[in-house]
Amino acid sequence: WNTCDLTLAALNSIFRLNDPWVEVLVIDNASTDNTAVKVRRYFPEAVLMINKDNLGYAAANNIGMRLAKGDYFLLLNSDAELVSPKTFDSLSELFSKQPEIGAVGAKLVLPSGRVQTIGRTFLSLKRVIKEQLFFAAVNRNETVVRRGAVDVDYIDGAFLAVRRQVVEQLGGLAERFFMF
């Protein structure tokens, strides 16, 4: 919503990977900054859906997943860019080799190079006490230093790959949550 330049950069990062198996859908949540016009102009190969109102993260992504044809979905925020040419191959391989995995996140890296997150853990009373009383520099994302797949309590929506089967079983994202 109203992130035209970021959306164009995100789309450029996807199409730069030149993967013929990737279907790209853009769900515009009633932007007023010409996002839809520019997406249509610069990325005509993307399927563009324009909502009359800003429906929020969950509802917009549910629309996209209903329109998509694939067995896997990658929900990518407009402020995220794909940097690896192996992104889609890696996701496909992971889902194929490990059928018990329903959703996958990615290491999110800020433009400065600092790791933002690689999934998150739920807060617990013990963790809060340790952080507050002992001023422990406990990183809520202790997995960021690891490589490869790691288990996390939840995945950030900025990059969320999920199986169609899981989305169908759950009935999509909970639309009662506008964001987060």
LUMDREN-221547 format. One line per field, with one value per atom (N, C-alpha, C): x, y, z; residue number from 1; atom name. Coordinates in nm, 3 decimals, decimal comma, padded with zeros to 5 digits. Example, Ala and Ser with C-alpha at 12.3 -4.5 7.8 and 13.67 -1.06 7.14 Angstrom:
2
x = c(01,319;01,230;01,320;01,285;01,367;01,290)
y = c(-00,569;-00,450;-00,330;-00,225;-00,106;00,003)
z = c(00,780;00,780;00,780;00,708;00,714;00,787)
pos = c(1;1;1;2;2;2)
site = c(N;CA;C;N;CA;C)
// end
This chain:
180
x = c(00,085;00,000;00,089;00,079;00,154;00,305;00,357;00,502;00,551;00,518;00,545;00,690;00,783;00,923;00,972;00,930;00,969;00,909;00,784;00,717;00,788;00,826;00,896;01,032;01,102;01,231;01,212;01,108;01,080;01,049;00,966;00,933;01,057;01,138;01,261;01,349;01,357;01,439;01,385;01,255;01,193;01,218;01,186;01,200;01,346;01,437;01,580;01,626;01,558;01,595;01,558;01,468;01,434;01,395;01,305;01,258;01,125;01,124;01,002;00,886;00,914;00,810;00,740;00,785;00,732;00,616;00,506;00,389;00,389;00,384;00,391;00,256;00,204;00,079;00,107;00,051;00,062;-00,078;-00,099;-00,228;-00,209;-00,266;-00,252;-00,370;-00,341;-00,443;-00,487;-00,540;-00,596;-00,492;-00,373;-00,269;-00,311;-00,262;-00,292;-00,166;-00,059;00,069;00,108;00,010;00,031;00,104;00,103;00,166;00,111;-00,020;-00,082;-00,048;-00,049;-00,018;00,124;00,217;00,357;00,383;00,318;00,333;00,285;00,170;00,114;00,209;00,269;00,358;00,490;00,555;00,690;00,694;00,587;00,584;00,452;00,427;00,299;00,280;00,389;00,380;00,327;00,321;00,266;00,114;00,049;-00,096;-00,122;-00,203;-00,228;-00,374;-00,395;-00,529;-00,532;-00,628;-00,638;-00,761;-00,738;-00,849;-00,903;-01,032;-01,095;-01,064;-01,035;-01,001;-00,876;-00,809;-00,694;-00,748;-00,738;-00,795;-00,701;-00,575;-00,477;-00,398;-00,296;-00,201;-00,269;-00,341;-00,398;-00,499;-00,593;-00,697;-00,638;-00,545;-00,484;-00,407;-00,332;-00,257;-00,350;-00,461;-00,559;-00,613;-00,639;-00,685;-00,580;-00,456;-00,349;-00,336;-00,345;-00,332;-00,450;-00,568;-00,684;-00,666;-00,603;-00,581;-00,464;-00,367;-00,244;-00,271;-00,188;-00,206;-00,113;-00,006;00,097;00,065;00,153;00,142;00,207;00,287;00,357;00,335;00,330;00,315;00,433;00,481;00,578;00,515;00,484;00,430;00,551;00,569;00,686;00,638;00,676;00,636;00,698;00,634;00,682;00,817;00,855;00,985;01,094;01,069;01,168;01,214;01,340;01,395;01,463;01,450;01,517;01,658;01,757;01,894;01,962;01,908;01,972;01,904;01,984;01,925;01,873;01,907;01,863;01,741;01,680;01,568;01,460;01,407;01,294;01,335;01,453;01,501;01,521;01,576;01,599;01,468;01,369;01,238;01,174;01,176;01,116;01,184;01,316;01,391;01,359;01,354;01,324;01,185;01,085;00,949;00,940;01,011;01,006;01,072;01,186;01,260;01,205;01,132;01,082;00,932;00,851;00,706;00,642;00,711;00,655;00,664;00,741;00,753;00,636;00,563;00,448;00,477;00,573;00,605;00,754;00,807;00,948;00,965;01,056;01,093;01,233;01,288;01,423;01,495;01,626;01,704;01,678;01,624;01,598;01,715;01,772;01,890;01,855;01,888;01,863;01,962;01,931;02,024;02,164;02,174;02,304;02,386;02,323;02,390;02,364;02,302;02,268;02,150;02,158;02,049;01,932;01,815;01,695;01,634;01,615;01,556;01,571;01,558;01,545;01,443;01,325;01,222;01,234;01,135;01,133;01,088;01,119;01,075;00,976;00,883;00,786;00,855;00,807;00,858;00,808;00,891;00,850;00,886;00,827;00,858;01,008;01,062;01,204;01,291;01,257;01,334;01,327;01,208;01,191;01,271;01,263;01,338;01,488;01,534;01,676;01,721;01,641;01,676;01,671;01,569;01,550;01,634;01,637;01,709;01,860;01,902;02,046;02,104;02,021;02,064;02,135;02,086;02,148;02,120;02,221;02,205;02,153;02,040;01,981;01,912;01,960;01,901;01,775;01,663;01,539;01,544;01,646;01,665;01,800;01,818;01,949;01,986;01,891;01,918;01,983;01,995;02,046;02,188;02,265;02,403;02,415;02,310;02,313;02,291;02,333;02,308;02,216;02,138;02,050;01,918;01,838;01,705;01,712;01,631;01,618;01,470;01,434;01,296;01,277;01,165;01,131;00,985;00,945;00,806;00,716;00,768;00,691;00,782;00,727;00,800;00,745;00,835;00,793;00,721;00,619;00,541;00,611;00,726;00,796;00,840;00,870;00,908;00,852;00,741;00,673;00,635;00,705;00,674;00,591;00,484;00,392;00,330;00,303;00,238;00,090;00,041;-00,102;-00,185;-00,142;-00,215;-00,234;-00,133;-00,142;-00,242;-00,233;-00,325;-00,469;-00,492;-00,627;-00,675;-00,587;-00,624;-00,661;-00,588;-00,612;-00,720;-00,757;-00,855;-00,793;-00,664;-00,596;-00,547;-00,502;-00,456;-00,576;-00,560;-00,668;-00,692;-00,800;-00,828;-00,872;-00,897;-00,932;-00,811;-00,692;-00,569;-00,535;-00,550;-00,520;-00,373;-00,287;-00,142;-00,091;00,023;00,092;00,006)
y = c(-00,117;00,000;00,123;00,199;00,324;00,306;00,203;00,179;00,156;00,246;00,228;00,193;00,276;00,251;00,118;00,089;-00,038;-00,156;-00,143;-00,251;-00,277;-00,171;-00,188;-00,254;-00,218;-00,280;-00,428;-00,460;-00,600;-00,680;-00,625;-00,695;-00,712;-00,610;-00,620;-00,732;-00,746;-00,852;-00,991;-01,002;-01,131;-01,162;-01,067;-01,092;-01,102;-01,041;-01,052;-01,198;-01,276;-01,417;-01,501;-01,448;-01,509;-01,657;-01,685;-01,822;-01,840;-01,924;-01,940;-02,006;-02,069;-02,139;-02,050;-01,929;-01,840;-01,757;-01,760;-01,678;-01,562;-01,440;-01,323;-01,253;-01,238;-01,165;-01,047;-00,933;-00,813;-00,777;-00,771;-00,731;-00,591;-00,493;-00,355;-00,320;-00,275;-00,243;-00,097;-00,059;00,076;00,186;00,163;00,265;00,391;00,503;00,631;00,695;00,616;00,669;00,616;00,573;00,521;00,387;00,313;00,182;00,094;00,083;-00,006;00,035;00,163;00,214;00,175;00,193;00,164;00,013;-00,064;-00,210;-00,258;-00,209;-00,248;-00,207;-00,089;-00,038;-00,114;-00,132;-00,189;-00,341;-00,400;-00,545;-00,603;-00,593;-00,642;-00,792;-00,865;-01,010;-01,047;-00,952;-00,978;-00,969;-01,056;-01,048;-00,939;-00,841;-00,728;-00,728;-00,728;-00,719;-00,590;-00,505;-00,377;-00,379;-00,370;-00,365;-00,222;-00,210;-00,078;-00,013;-00,097;-00,049;-00,119;-00,062;-00,127;-00,235;-00,358;-00,470;-00,525;-00,482;-00,531;-00,649;-00,686;-00,790;-00,925;-00,976;-01,110;-01,121;-01,028;-01,036;-01,023;-00,931;-00,913;-01,038;-01,095;-01,217;-01,335;-01,342;-01,448;-01,437;-01,316;-01,295;-01,348;-01,311;-01,357;-01,508;-01,570;-01,716;-01,786;-01,725;-01,784;-01,774;-01,668;-01,649;-01,730;-01,759;-01,826;-01,970;-02,019;-02,154;-02,257;-02,216;-02,308;-02,388;-02,481;-02,563;-02,497;-02,394;-02,319;-02,170;-02,096;-01,951;-01,886;-01,777;-01,694;-01,558;-01,525;-01,394;-01,304;-01,206;-01,118;-00,975;-00,912;-00,773;-00,683;-00,570;-00,477;-00,416;-00,420;-00,363;-00,468;-00,587;-00,694;-00,722;-00,757;-00,792;-00,927;-01,006;-01,135;-01,112;-01,170;-01,146;-01,270;-01,386;-01,507;-01,562;-01,592;-01,653;-01,794;-01,851;-01,986;-01,986;-01,871;-01,861;-01,964;-01,964;-02,051;-02,198;-02,225;-02,363;-02,416;-02,333;-02,375;-02,404;-02,318;-02,339;-02,467;-02,486;-02,605;-02,732;-02,729;-02,845;-02,875;-02,771;-02,790;-02,849;-02,793;-02,845;-02,988;-03,019;-03,153;-03,257;-03,223;-03,318;-03,334;-03,233;-03,238;-03,207;-03,308;-03,286;-03,244;-03,262;-03,220;-03,069;-03,000;-02,855;-02,789;-02,706;-02,638;-02,496;-02,432;-02,293;-02,269;-02,176;-02,144;-01,992;-01,945;-01,804;-01,790;-01,673;-01,648;-01,555;-01,556;-01,459;-01,323;-01,230;-01,096;-01,008;-00,944;-00,862;-00,718;-00,627;-00,484;-00,430;-00,318;-00,261;-00,237;-00,216;-00,194;-00,322;-00,437;-00,565;-00,635;-00,565;-00,623;-00,719;-00,833;-00,930;-00,876;-00,872;-00,828;-00,944;-01,056;-01,174;-01,296;-01,410;-01,536;-01,619;-01,565;-01,628;-01,580;-01,610;-01,557;-01,663;-01,635;-01,723;-01,646;-01,720;-01,658;-01,612;-01,503;-01,457;-01,549;-01,566;-01,642;-01,556;-01,587;-01,514;-01,526;-01,645;-01,667;-01,579;-01,571;-01,492;-01,343;-01,294;-01,152;-01,118;-01,204;-01,180;-01,177;-01,272;-01,279;-01,153;-01,108;-00,989;-00,862;-00,849;-00,725;-00,718;-00,824;-00,820;-00,829;-00,903;-00,926;-00,850;-00,766;-00,688;-00,775;-00,895;-00,988;-00,944;-00,950;-00,915;-01,039;-01,085;-01,204;-01,162;-01,217;-01,187;-01,272;-01,211;-01,287;-01,373;-01,356;-01,436;-01,506;-01,590;-01,651;-01,738;-01,770;-01,854;-01,778;-01,647;-01,571;-01,608;-01,659;-01,693;-01,831;-01,907;-02,041;-02,037;-02,143;-02,161;-02,281;-02,281;-02,393;-02,376;-02,480;-02,476;-02,484;-02,403;-02,405;-02,396;-02,454;-02,444;-02,312;-02,246;-02,121;-02,128;-02,039;-02,036;-01,970;-01,867;-01,805;-01,735;-01,715;-01,659;-01,520;-01,429;-01,295;-01,300;-01,217;-01,214;-01,147;-01,085;-01,018;-01,116;-01,239;-01,347;-01,474;-01,518;-01,634;-01,728;-01,838;-01,940;-02,048;-02,087;-02,182;-02,272;-02,394;-02,490;-02,453;-02,471;-02,451;-02,539;-02,663;-02,758;-02,703;-02,638;-02,581;-02,466;-02,379;-02,266;-02,315;-02,418;-02,473;-02,538;-02,608;-02,671;-02,567;-02,457;-02,353;-02,252;-02,255;-02,158;-02,022;-02,018;-01,892;-01,823;-01,700;-01,618;-01,560;-01,535;-01,482;-01,335;-01,308;-01,172;-01,077;-01,128;-01,039;-00,958;-00,999;-00,924;-00,843;-00,712;-00,625;-00,634;-00,628;-00,647;-00,724;-00,782;-00,855;-00,966)
z = c(00,000;00,000;00,000;-00,109;-00,126;-00,108;-00,171;-00,169;-00,311;-00,400;-00,542;-00,572;-00,528;-00,560;-00,501;-00,379;-00,317;-00,392;-00,433;-00,507;-00,639;-00,710;-00,836;-00,815;-00,708;-00,676;-00,642;-00,565;-00,531;-00,656;-00,743;-00,868;-00,956;-00,964;-01,042;-00,988;-00,856;-00,797;-00,832;-00,844;-00,880;-01,027;-01,114;-01,257;-01,300;-01,226;-01,255;-01,242;-01,158;-01,139;-01,261;-01,344;-01,472;-01,459;-01,368;-01,347;-01,421;-01,525;-01,605;-01,531;-01,417;-01,343;-01,240;-01,227;-01,125;-01,181;-01,110;-01,142;-01,042;-01,091;-01,003;-01,000;-00,879;-00,858;-00,768;-00,804;-00,722;-00,678;-00,548;-00,494;-00,438;-00,505;-00,462;-00,372;-00,254;-00,153;-00,163;-00,278;-00,298;-00,281;-00,336;-00,328;-00,404;-00,357;-00,421;-00,480;-00,490;-00,538;-00,676;-00,755;-00,891;-00,895;-00,786;-00,785;-00,896;-00,905;-01,003;-01,146;-01,173;-01,307;-01,346;-01,254;-01,284;-01,291;-01,207;-01,216;-01,351;-01,393;-01,523;-01,637;-01,625;-01,731;-01,736;-01,621;-01,619;-01,605;-01,555;-01,535;-01,586;-01,715;-01,769;-01,753;-01,730;-01,711;-01,573;-01,482;-01,349;-01,354;-01,280;-01,265;-01,161;-01,195;-01,107;-01,063;-00,934;-00,875;-00,793;-00,820;-00,750;-00,660;-00,530;-00,435;-00,426;-00,406;-00,393;-00,259;-00,160;-00,025;00,021;00,121;00,183;00,276;00,234;00,309;00,415;00,413;00,507;00,452;00,527;00,486;00,459;00,557;00,547;00,433;00,427;00,324;00,184;00,166;00,034;-00,008;00,085;00,052;00,027;00,098;00,071;-00,071;-00,116;-00,254;-00,351;-00,329;-00,417;-00,419;-00,303;-00,297;-00,364;-00,358;-00,428;-00,579;-00,626;-00,770;-00,824;-00,741;-00,785;-00,824;-00,913;-00,966;-00,905;-00,839;-00,794;-00,670;-00,640;-00,520;-00,400;-00,426;-00,321;-00,345;-00,236;-00,244;-00,173;-00,228;-00,159;-00,139;-00,015;00,018;00,044;-00,041;-00,032;-00,017;00,092;00,113;00,007;-00,014;-00,115;-00,080;00,046;00,085;00,094;00,039;00,040;-00,103;-00,115;-00,245;-00,235;-00,339;-00,345;-00,397;-00,331;-00,372;-00,430;-00,404;-00,451;-00,576;-00,678;-00,798;-00,771;-00,656;-00,621;-00,532;-00,509;-00,415;-00,443;-00,563;-00,594;-00,599;-00,653;-00,656;-00,514;-00,427;-00,289;-00,217;-00,237;-00,174;-00,225;-00,355;-00,415;-00,365;-00,358;-00,310;-00,163;-00,081;00,060;00,080;00,011;00,024;-00,030;-00,137;-00,196;-00,106;-00,049;00,032;00,174;00,222;00,359;00,361;00,331;00,322;00,454;00,566;00,695;00,716;00,633;00,645;00,572;00,645;00,586;00,544;00,611;00,580;00,602;00,525;00,530;00,529;00,611;00,609;00,552;00,560;00,510;00,604;00,594;00,670;00,605;00,683;00,634;00,670;00,568;00,587;00,549;00,638;00,614;00,510;00,445;00,347;00,403;00,533;00,597;00,605;00,579;00,591;00,723;00,817;00,947;00,931;00,998;00,992;01,074;01,010;01,080;01,157;01,090;01,155;01,065;01,127;01,054;01,132;01,140;01,222;01,364;01,443;01,579;01,678;01,804;01,912;01,998;02,057;02,146;02,273;02,327;02,456;02,567;02,668;02,786;02,907;03,021;03,143;03,175;03,161;03,188;03,099;02,974;02,879;02,912;02,944;02,978;03,103;03,206;03,330;03,300;03,224;03,192;03,118;03,024;02,947;03,032;03,114;03,189;03,316;03,394;03,520;03,504;03,408;03,393;03,274;03,215;03,099;02,996;02,987;02,894;02,752;02,674;02,532;02,460;02,506;02,447;02,318;02,211;02,082;02,067;02,043;02,027;01,903;01,825;01,704;01,710;01,811;01,825;01,707;01,622;01,507;01,392;01,401;01,286;01,249;01,340;01,310;01,244;01,247;01,190;01,039;00,974;00,832;00,817;00,711;00,687;00,759;00,755;00,814;00,966;01,031;01,177;01,212;01,325;01,372;01,445;01,418;01,486;01,527;01,619;01,662;01,559;01,493;01,385;01,287;01,167;01,054;01,024;00,995;00,956;00,821;00,807;00,684;00,567;00,589;00,480;00,372;00,412;00,321;00,383;00,332;00,388;00,275;00,265;00,165;00,233;00,168;00,231;00,125;00,165;00,075;00,057;-00,064;-00,090;00,003;00,022;00,106;00,247;00,302;00,436;00,437;00,336;00,328;00,319;00,238;00,225;00,354;00,422;00,549;00,655;00,656;00,756;00,715;00,589;00,541;00,512;00,487;00,457;00,582;00,563;00,675;00,749;00,877;00,962;00,929;00,860;00,812;00,923;01,041;01,151;01,197;01,153;01,181;01,058;01,066;00,952;00,914;01,015;00,998;01,118;01,104;01,211;01,268)
pos = c(1;1;1;2;2;2;3;3;3;4;4;4;5;5;5;6;6;6;7;7;7;8;8;8;9;9;9;10;10;10;11;11;11;12;12;12;13;13;13;14;14;14;15;15;15;16;16;16;17;17;17;18;18;18;19;19;19;20;20;20;21;21;21;22;22;22;23;23;23;24;24;24;25;25;25;26;26;26;27;27;27;28;28;28;29;29;29;30;30;30;31;31;31;32;32;32;33;33;33;34;34;34;35;35;35;36;36;36;37;37;37;38;38;38;39;39;39;40;40;40;41;41;41;42;42;42;43;43;43;44;44;44;45;45;45;46;46;46;47;47;47;48;48;48;49;49;49;50;50;50;51;51;51;52;52;52;53;53;53;54;54;54;55;55;55;56;56;56;57;57;57;58;58;58;59;59;59;60;60;60;61;61;61;62;62;62;63;63;63;64;64;64;65;65;65;66;66;66;67;67;67;68;68;68;69;69;69;70;70;70;71;71;71;72;72;72;73;73;73;74;74;74;75;75;75;76;76;76;77;77;77;78;78;78;79;79;79;80;80;80;81;81;81;82;82;82;83;83;83;84;84;84;85;85;85;86;86;86;87;87;87;88;88;88;89;89;89;90;90;90;91;91;91;92;92;92;93;93;93;94;94;94;95;95;95;96;96;96;97;97;97;98;98;98;99;99;99;100;100;100;101;101;101;102;102;102;103;103;103;104;104;104;105;105;105;106;106;106;107;107;107;108;108;108;109;109;109;110;110;110;111;111;111;112;112;112;113;113;113;114;114;114;115;115;115;116;116;116;117;117;117;118;118;118;119;119;119;120;120;120;121;121;121;122;122;122;123;123;123;124;124;124;125;125;125;126;126;126;127;127;127;128;128;128;129;129;129;130;130;130;131;131;131;132;132;132;133;133;133;134;134;134;135;135;135;136;136;136;137;137;137;138;138;138;139;139;139;140;140;140;141;141;141;142;142;142;143;143;143;144;144;144;145;145;145;146;146;146;147;147;147;148;148;148;149;149;149;150;150;150;151;151;151;152;152;152;153;153;153;154;154;154;155;155;155;156;156;156;157;157;157;158;158;158;159;159;159;160;160;160;161;161;161;162;162;162;163;163;163;164;164;164;165;165;165;166;166;166;167;167;167;168;168;168;169;169;169;170;170;170;171;171;171;172;172;172;173;173;173;174;174;174;175;175;175;176;176;176;177;177;177;178;178;178;179;179;179;180;180;180)
site = c(N;CA;C;N;CA;C;N;CA;C;N;CA;C;N;CA;C;N;CA;C;N;CA;C;N;CA;C;N;CA;C;N;CA;C;N;CA;C;N;CA;C;N;CA;C;N;CA;C;N;CA;C;N;CA;C;N;CA;C;N;CA;C;N;CA;C;N;CA;C;N;CA;C;N;CA;C;N;CA;C;N;CA;C;N;CA;C;N;CA;C;N;CA;C;N;CA;C;N;CA;C;N;CA;C;N;CA;C;N;CA;C;N;CA;C;N;CA;C;N;CA;C;N;CA;C;N;CA;C;N;CA;C;N;CA;C;N;CA;C;N;CA;C;N;CA;C;N;CA;C;N;CA;C;N;CA;C;N;CA;C;N;CA;C;N;CA;C;N;CA;C;N;CA;C;N;CA;C;N;CA;C;N;CA;C;N;CA;C;N;CA;C;N;CA;C;N;CA;C;N;CA;C;N;CA;C;N;CA;C;N;CA;C;N;CA;C;N;CA;C;N;CA;C;N;CA;C;N;CA;C;N;CA;C;N;CA;C;N;CA;C;N;CA;C;N;CA;C;N;CA;C;N;CA;C;N;CA;C;N;CA;C;N;CA;C;N;CA;C;N;CA;C;N;CA;C;N;CA;C;N;CA;C;N;CA;C;N;CA;C;N;CA;C;N;CA;C;N;CA;C;N;CA;C;N;CA;C;N;CA;C;N;CA;C;N;CA;C;N;CA;C;N;CA;C;N;CA;C;N;CA;C;N;CA;C;N;CA;C;N;CA;C;N;CA;C;N;CA;C;N;CA;C;N;CA;C;N;CA;C;N;CA;C;N;CA;C;N;CA;C;N;CA;C;N;CA;C;N;CA;C;N;CA;C;N;CA;C;N;CA;C;N;CA;C;N;CA;C;N;CA;C;N;CA;C;N;CA;C;N;CA;C;N;CA;C;N;CA;C;N;CA;C;N;CA;C;N;CA;C;N;CA;C;N;CA;C;N;CA;C;N;CA;C;N;CA;C;N;CA;C;N;CA;C;N;CA;C;N;CA;C;N;CA;C;N;CA;C;N;CA;C;N;CA;C;N;CA;C;N;CA;C;N;CA;C;N;CA;C;N;CA;C;N;CA;C;N;CA;C;N;CA;C;N;CA;C;N;CA;C;N;CA;C;N;CA;C;N;CA;C;N;CA;C;N;CA;C;N;CA;C;N;CA;C;N;CA;C;N;CA;C;N;CA;C;N;CA;C;N;CA;C;N;CA;C;N;CA;C;N;CA;C;N;CA;C;N;CA;C;N;CA;C;N;CA;C;N;CA;C;N;CA;C;N;CA;C;N;CA;C;N;CA;C;N;CA;C;N;CA;C;N;CA;C;N;CA;C;N;CA;C;N;CA;C;N;CA;C;N;CA;C;N;CA;C;N;CA;C)
// end
